[in-house]
Amino acid sequence: MNQKLVTKKNGKIRRLRELYPDVQCKIFYQRDFHHLLVKYGLEEPEDVVLPEAPTRIPGPPAVTNLSVNTDAG
């Protein structure tokens, strides 16, 4: 699911809880919906294609050399 849409959904739920604290609600994300379909036999586990978890920074991870230089001295 698009992160912008998830943020919007979370904001709506936050506002709902502020305005109506007595109302109990549960947020279902796409992942939760697919798990329920598998649990109750409406979909086979291999039929459900879950999206990969997004990374914060696109592309391969940057490698940083953290070794200490012991030659100076």
N, CA, C and O atoms as a Tinker XYZ file with bonds, in Angstrom:
   292  protein
     1  N      0.852000   -1.176000    0.000000    73     2
     2  CA     0.000000    0.000000    0.000000    64     1     3
     3  C      0.895000    1.235000    0.000000    63     2     4     5
     4  O      1.969000    1.238000    0.602000    81     3
     5  N      0.450000    2.256000   -0.665000    73     3     6
     6  CA     1.190000    3.500000   -0.766000    64     5     7
     7  C      1.345000    4.137000    0.622000    63     6     8     9
     8  O      0.367000    4.258000    1.358000    81     7
     9  N      2.560000    4.542000    0.978000    73     7    10
    10  CA     2.813000    5.100000    2.306000    64     9    11
    11  C      1.984000    6.354000    2.554000    63    10    12    13
    12  O      1.554000    6.600000    3.681000    81    11
    13  N      1.757000    7.144000    1.515000    73    11    14
    14  CA     0.945000    8.348000    1.653000    64    13    15
    15  C     -0.474000    7.995000    2.100000    63    14    16    17
    16  O     -1.068000    8.699000    2.916000    81    15
    17  N     -1.009000    6.904000    1.561000    73    15    18
    18  CA    -2.356000    6.481000    1.929000    64    17    19
    19  C     -2.398000    5.923000    3.344000    63    18    20    21
    20  O     -3.374000    6.130000    4.065000    81    19
    21  N     -1.342000    5.213000    3.747000    73    19    22
    22  CA    -1.281000    4.666000    5.109000    64    21    23
    23  C     -1.209000    5.804000    6.111000    63    22    24    25
    24  O     -1.873000    5.760000    7.146000    81    23
    25  N     -0.409000    6.825000    5.816000    73    23    26
    26  CA    -0.294000    7.980000    6.707000    64    25    27
    27  C     -1.642000    8.689000    6.829000    63    26    28    29
    28  O     -2.034000    9.120000    7.914000    81    27
    29  N     -2.337000    8.802000    5.711000    73    27    30
    30  CA    -3.656000    9.434000    5.717000    64    29    31
    31  C     -4.640000    8.626000    6.563000    63    30    32    33
    32  O     -5.422000    9.190000    7.329000    81    31
    33  N     -4.592000    7.297000    6.416000    73    31    34
    34  CA    -5.464000    6.419000    7.192000    64    33    35
    35  C     -5.173000    6.549000    8.687000    63    34    36    37
    36  O     -6.095000    6.642000    9.496000    81    35
    37  N     -3.892000    6.556000    9.050000    73    35    38
    38  CA    -3.518000    6.686000   10.461000    64    37    39
    39  C     -3.965000    8.030000   11.031000    63    38    40    41
    40  O     -4.377000    8.109000   12.188000    81    39
    41  N     -3.883000    9.094000   10.215000    73    39    42
    42  CA    -4.341000   10.409000   10.668000    64    41    43
    43  C     -5.840000   10.432000   10.933000    63    42    44    45
    44  O     -6.297000   11.038000   11.902000    81    43
    45  N     -6.595000    9.774000   10.076000    73    43    46
    46  CA    -8.044000    9.718000   10.261000    64    45    47
    47  C     -8.397000    8.977000   11.551000    63    46    48    49
    48  O     -9.279000    9.396000   12.300000    81    47
    49  N     -7.694000    7.871000   11.797000    73    47    50
    50  CA    -7.954000    7.103000   13.020000    64    49    51
    51  C     -7.557000    7.903000   14.262000    63    50    52    53
    52  O     -8.252000    7.869000   15.277000    81    51
    53  N     -6.436000    8.622000   14.173000    73    51    54
    54  CA    -5.991000    9.456000   15.296000    64    53    55
    55  C     -7.043000   10.526000   15.606000    63    54    56    57
    56  O     -7.375000   10.767000   16.767000    81    55
    57  N     -7.565000   11.165000   14.544000    73    55    58
    58  CA    -8.594000   12.184000   14.720000    64    57    59
    59  C     -9.873000   11.583000   15.300000    63    58    60    61
    60  O    -10.507000   12.182000   16.169000    81    59
    61  N    -10.248000   10.402000   14.817000    73    59    62
    62  CA   -11.439000    9.717000   15.326000    64    61    63
    63  C    -11.301000    9.441000   16.816000    63    62    64    65
    64  O    -12.245000    9.644000   17.580000    81    63
    65  N    -10.128000    8.980000   17.228000    73    63    66
    66  CA    -9.914000    8.670000   18.649000    64    65    67
    67  C     -9.909000    9.918000   19.520000    63    66    68    69
    68  O    -10.325000    9.868000   20.678000    81    67
    69  N     -9.435000   11.054000   18.968000    73    67    70
    70  CA    -9.462000   12.309000   19.726000    64    69    71
    71  C    -10.893000   12.815000   19.904000    63    70    72    73
    72  O    -11.275000   13.256000   20.988000    81    71
    73  N    -11.677000   12.746000   18.828000    73    71    74
    74  CA   -13.034000   13.271000   18.876000    64    73    75
    75  C    -13.996000   12.355000   19.622000    63    74    76    77
    76  O    -14.898000   12.825000   20.315000    81    75
    77  N    -13.801000   11.048000   19.480000    73    75    78
    78  CA   -14.705000   10.071000   20.082000    64    77    79
    79  C    -13.892000    9.026000   20.852000    63    78    80    81
    80  O    -13.678000    7.921000   20.352000    81    79
    81  N    -13.442000    9.363000   22.057000    73    79    82
    82  CA   -12.582000    8.428000   22.794000    64    81    83
    83  C    -13.275000    7.127000   23.200000    63    82    84    85
    84  O    -12.598000    6.142000   23.493000    81    83
    85  N    -14.592000    7.104000   23.223000    73    83    86
    86  CA   -15.318000    5.889000   23.612000    64    85    87
    87  C    -15.409000    4.880000   22.476000    63    86    88    89
    88  O    -15.705000    3.710000   22.719000    81    87
    89  N    -15.164000    5.305000   21.250000    73    87    90
    90  CA   -15.267000    4.424000   20.091000    64    89    91
    91  C    -13.990000    3.598000   19.962000    63    90    92    93
    92  O    -12.888000    4.142000   19.896000    81    91
    93  N    -14.153000    2.283000   19.928000    73    91    94
    94  CA   -13.025000    1.374000   19.749000    64    93    95
    95  C    -12.927000    1.024000   18.266000    63    94    96    97
    96  O    -13.921000    0.641000   17.650000    81    95
    97  N    -11.740000    1.155000   17.698000    73    95    98
    98  CA   -11.571000    0.825000   16.291000    64    97    99
    99  C    -10.251000    0.094000   16.093000    63    98   100   101
   100  O     -9.309000    0.258000   16.870000    81    99
   101  N    -10.200000   -0.700000   15.061000    73    99   102
   102  CA    -9.018000   -1.477000   14.715000    64   101   103
   103  C     -8.649000   -1.138000   13.294000    63   102   104   105
   104  O     -9.507000   -1.134000   12.410000    81   103
   105  N     -7.371000   -0.852000   13.059000    73   103   106
   106  CA    -6.904000   -0.535000   11.716000    64   105   107
   107  C     -6.479000   -1.824000   11.035000    63   106   108   109
   108  O     -5.695000   -2.598000   11.584000    81   107
   109  N     -7.001000   -2.050000    9.832000    73   107   110
   110  CA    -6.593000   -3.190000    9.027000    64   109   111
   111  C     -5.823000   -2.688000    7.828000    63   110   112   113
   112  O     -6.314000   -1.868000    7.052000    81   111
   113  N     -4.624000   -3.185000    7.688000    73   111   114
   114  CA    -3.798000   -2.852000    6.541000    64   113   115
   115  C     -3.938000   -3.976000    5.517000    63   114   116   117
   116  O     -4.536000   -5.013000    5.807000    81   115
   117  N     -3.391000   -3.772000    4.331000    73   115   118
   118  CA    -3.478000   -4.760000    3.261000    64   117   119
   119  C     -2.910000   -6.100000    3.716000    63   118   120   121
   120  O     -3.475000   -7.151000    3.412000    81   119
   121  N     -1.808000   -6.068000    4.435000    73   119   122
   122  CA    -1.161000   -7.278000    4.940000    64   121   123
   123  C     -2.115000   -8.053000    5.856000    63   122   124   125
   124  O     -2.224000   -9.275000    5.757000    81   123
   125  N     -2.808000   -7.327000    6.751000    73   123   126
   126  CA    -3.753000   -7.966000    7.676000    64   125   127
   127  C     -4.916000   -8.611000    6.920000    63   126   128   129
   128  O     -5.353000   -9.712000    7.258000    81   127
   129  N     -5.406000   -7.922000    5.906000    73   127   130
   130  CA    -6.513000   -8.440000    5.109000    64   129   131
   131  C     -6.123000   -9.752000    4.427000    63   130   132   133
   132  O     -6.895000  -10.710000    4.422000    81   131
   133  N     -4.920000   -9.786000    3.851000    73   131   134
   134  CA    -4.462000  -11.010000    3.189000    64   133   135
   135  C     -4.287000  -12.151000    4.181000    63   134   136   137
   136  O     -4.601000  -13.298000    3.863000    81   135
   137  N     -3.789000  -11.856000    5.380000    73   135   138
   138  CA    -3.644000  -12.893000    6.399000    64   137   139
   139  C     -5.004000  -13.474000    6.799000    63   138   140   141
   140  O     -5.123000  -14.676000    7.036000    81   139
   141  N     -6.025000  -12.618000    6.874000    73   139   142
   142  CA    -7.370000  -13.110000    7.199000    64   141   143
   143  C     -7.925000  -13.988000    6.082000    63   142   144   145
   144  O     -8.577000  -14.997000    6.352000    81   143
   145  N     -7.672000  -13.612000    4.836000    73   143   146
   146  CA    -8.138000  -14.439000    3.719000    64   145   147
   147  C     -7.531000  -15.839000    3.790000    63   146   148   149
   148  O     -8.223000  -16.831000    3.560000    81   147
   149  N     -6.254000  -15.917000    4.106000    73   147   150
   150  CA    -5.584000  -17.220000    4.212000    64   149   151
   151  C     -6.112000  -17.976000    5.426000    63   150   152   153
   152  O     -6.371000  -19.176000    5.342000    81   151
   153  N     -6.273000  -17.289000    6.547000    73   151   154
   154  CA    -6.719000  -17.932000    7.781000    64   153   155
   155  C     -8.081000  -18.601000    7.626000    63   154   156   157
   156  O     -8.295000  -19.701000    8.137000    81   155
   157  N     -9.004000  -17.943000    6.922000    73   155   158
   158  CA   -10.351000  -18.474000    6.784000    64   157   159
   159  C    -10.576000  -19.227000    5.482000    63   158   160   161
   160  O    -11.717000  -19.506000    5.112000    81   159
   161  N     -9.492000  -19.558000    4.786000    73   159   162
   162  CA    -9.575000  -20.428000    3.625000    64   161   163
   163  C    -10.132000  -19.801000    2.365000    63   162   164   165
   164  O    -10.528000  -20.519000    1.448000    81   163
   165  N    -10.173000  -18.496000    2.297000    73   163   166
   166  CA   -10.682000  -17.839000    1.097000    64   165   167
   167  C     -9.604000  -17.688000    0.031000    63   166   168   169
   168  O     -9.920000  -17.485000   -1.141000    81   167
   169  N     -8.360000  -17.782000    0.416000    73   167   170
   170  CA    -7.224000  -17.728000   -0.505000    64   169   171
   171  C     -6.199000  -18.754000   -0.052000    63   170   172   173
   172  O     -6.066000  -19.038000    1.138000    81   171
   173  N     -5.489000  -19.295000   -1.005000    73   171   174
   174  CA    -4.383000  -20.191000   -0.682000    64   173   175
   175  C     -3.161000  -19.353000   -0.337000    63   174   176   177
   176  O     -2.991000  -18.267000   -0.891000    81   175
   177  N     -2.304000  -19.832000    0.565000    73   175   178
   178  CA    -1.129000  -19.038000    0.960000    64   177   179
   179  C     -0.240000  -18.633000   -0.213000    63   178   180   181
   180  O      0.300000  -17.527000   -0.222000    81   179
   181  N     -0.081000  -19.515000   -1.202000    73   179   182
   182  CA     0.793000  -19.152000   -2.319000    64   181   183
   183  C      0.120000  -18.176000   -3.276000    63   182   184   185
   184  O      0.803000  -17.542000   -4.080000    81   183
   185  N     -1.219000  -18.039000   -3.210000    73   183   186
   186  CA    -1.931000  -17.099000   -4.076000    64   185   187
   187  C     -1.769000  -15.655000   -3.602000    63   186   188   189
   188  O     -1.889000  -14.715000   -4.388000    81   187
   189  N     -1.497000  -15.493000   -2.317000    73   187   190
   190  CA    -1.389000  -14.154000   -1.752000    64   189   191
   191  C      0.016000  -13.631000   -1.998000    63   190   192   193
   192  O      1.002000  -14.218000   -1.553000    81   191
   193  N      0.089000  -12.530000   -2.706000    73   191   194
   194  CA     1.380000  -11.903000   -2.979000    64   193   195
   195  C      1.474000  -10.663000   -2.110000    63   194   196   197
   196  O      0.804000   -9.661000   -2.361000    81   195
   197  N      2.310000  -10.742000   -1.089000    73   195   198
   198  CA     2.489000   -9.602000   -0.204000    64   197   199
   199  C      3.578000   -8.700000   -0.761000    63   198   200   201
   200  O      4.615000   -9.185000   -1.213000    81   199
   201  N      3.354000   -7.410000   -0.733000    73   199   202
   202  CA     4.381000   -6.505000   -1.226000    64   201   203
   203  C      5.601000   -6.527000   -0.317000    63   202   204   205
   204  O      5.495000   -6.775000    0.884000    81   203
   205  N      6.766000   -6.262000   -0.913000    73   203   206
   206  CA     7.994000   -6.200000   -0.128000    64   205   207
   207  C      7.943000   -5.012000    0.795000    63   206   208   209
   208  O      7.340000   -3.988000    0.474000    81   207
   209  N      8.578000   -5.147000    1.944000    73   207   210
   210  CA     8.655000   -4.030000    2.866000    64   209   211
   211  C      9.513000   -2.931000    2.237000    63   210   212   213
   212  O     10.630000   -3.195000    1.792000    81   211
   213  N      9.002000   -1.718000    2.199000    73   211   214
   214  CA     9.776000   -0.651000    1.567000    64   213   215
   215  C     10.986000   -0.264000    2.414000    63   214   216   217
   216  O     10.963000   -0.364000    3.641000    81   215
   217  N     12.019000    0.172000    1.747000    73   215   218
   218  CA    13.193000    0.668000    2.458000    64   217   219
   219  C     13.107000    2.180000    2.513000    63   218   220   221
   220  O     12.433000    2.794000    1.686000    81   219
   221  N     13.771000    2.777000    3.461000    73   219   222
   222  CA    13.747000    4.221000    3.590000    64   221   223
   223  C     14.547000    4.888000    2.479000    63   222   224   225
   224  O     14.154000    5.941000    1.977000    81   223
   225  N     15.654000    4.290000    2.097000    73   223   226
   226  CA    16.505000    4.862000    1.069000    64   225   227
   227  C     16.550000    3.880000   -0.092000    63   226   228   229
   228  O     16.996000    2.746000    0.083000    81   227
   229  N     16.099000    4.289000   -1.274000    73   227   230
   230  CA    16.138000    3.366000   -2.405000    64   229   231
   231  C     17.567000    3.089000   -2.846000    63   230   232   233
   232  O     18.456000    3.925000   -2.687000    81   231
   233  N     17.767000    1.914000   -3.397000    73   231   234
   234  CA    19.092000    1.552000   -3.884000    64   233   235
   235  C     19.825000    0.670000   -2.901000    63   234   236   237
   236  O     19.318000    0.388000   -1.816000    81   235
   237  N     21.015000    0.231000   -3.270000    73   235   238
   238  CA    21.779000   -0.649000   -2.392000    64   237   239
   239  C     22.279000    0.115000   -1.157000    63   238   240   241
   240  O     22.468000    1.330000   -1.208000    81   239
   241  N     22.490000   -0.600000   -0.064000    73   239   242
   242  CA    22.960000    0.079000    1.149000    64   241   243
   243  C     24.385000    0.596000    0.966000    63   242   244   245
   244  O     25.205000   -0.022000    0.287000    81   243
   245  N     24.656000    1.724000    1.574000    73   243   246
   246  CA    25.994000    2.308000    1.505000    64   245   247
   247  C     26.883000    1.621000    2.538000    63   246   248   249
   248  O     26.451000    1.368000    3.662000    81   247
   249  N     28.125000    1.320000    2.157000    73   247   250
   250  CA    29.067000    0.674000    3.051000    64   249   251
   251  C     30.010000    1.740000    3.594000    63   250   252   253
   252  O     30.606000    2.503000    2.833000    81   251
   253  N     30.139000    1.786000    4.911000    73   251   254
   254  CA    31.005000    2.752000    5.560000    64   253   255
   255  C     32.120000    2.012000    6.272000    63   254   256   257
   256  O     31.858000    1.067000    7.016000    81   255
   257  N     33.346000    2.423000    6.059000    73   255   258
   258  CA    34.503000    1.817000    6.705000    64   257   259
   259  C     34.679000    2.475000    8.070000    63   258   260   261
   260  O     34.944000    3.674000    8.163000    81   259
   261  N     34.531000    1.695000    9.107000    73   259   262
   262  CA    34.643000    2.206000   10.470000    64   261   263
   263  C     35.917000    1.754000   11.172000    63   262   264   265
   264  O     36.019000    1.863000   12.394000    81   263
   265  N     36.875000    1.254000   10.429000    73   263   266
   266  CA    38.111000    0.772000   11.044000    64   265   267
   267  C     38.941000    1.952000   11.550000    63   266   268   269
   268  O     38.902000    3.047000   10.989000    81   267
   269  N     39.687000    1.703000   12.618000    73   267   270
   270  CA    40.507000    2.722000   13.250000    64   269   271
   271  C     41.918000    2.636000   12.663000    63   270   272   273
   272  O     42.478000    1.546000   12.542000    81   271
   273  N     42.481000    3.770000   12.305000    73   271   274
   274  CA    43.826000    3.811000   11.758000    64   273   275
   275  C     44.821000    3.828000   12.918000    63   274   276   277
   276  O     44.886000    4.805000   13.664000    81   275
   277  N     45.600000    2.746000   13.075000    73   275   278
   278  CA    46.549000    2.642000   14.179000    64   277   279
   279  C     47.970000    2.981000   13.746000    63   278   280   281
   280  O     48.892000    2.897000   14.557000    81   279
   281  N     48.172000    3.368000   12.469000    73   279   282
   282  CA    49.513000    3.690000   11.956000    64   281   283
   283  C     49.982000    5.051000   12.454000    63   282   284   285
   284  O     51.188000    5.263000   12.582000    81   283
   285  N     49.096000    5.956000   12.732000    73   283   286
   286  CA    49.503000    7.297000   13.178000    64   285   287
   287  C     49.940000    7.214000   14.636000    63   286   288   289
   288  O     49.200000    6.730000   15.492000    81   287
   289  N     51.115000    7.678000   14.897000    73   287   290
   290  CA    51.405000    7.635000   16.285000    64   289   291
   291  C     52.745000    7.678000   16.706000    63   290   292
   292  O     53.017000    7.642000   17.906000    81   291
